[in-house]
């Protein structure tokens, strides 16, 4: 998705060229992924002859929100505090990031 968000629209071959080598994937694997993303509604395409041009059907922000909600539900049964605690334990937060988190909590009235 990142490749298509950054350079849409792209042909299937352009996506294959950009993604396959970087991930050690075969062209067939990339095309299968494109088809799955179309079926899930994340990508849309326009066909010109035998060439498919892919564009995002969802914004990066909407996708990130959906994935975050899904992760929270699947792994933490919807409980935000354990997820945040785990992320903070496993990540070296900078002082700026700590301050930003404090500001977000204060804005929420915490």
Secondary structure, DSSP 4 states (H G I P E B T S, - for coil): -HHHHHH-SEEHHHHHHHHHHHHT--HHHHHHHHHHHHHTTSEEEEEETTEEEEEESS-HHHHHHHHHHHHHHHHHTT-HHHHHHHHHHHS---HHHHHHHHHHHHHTT-
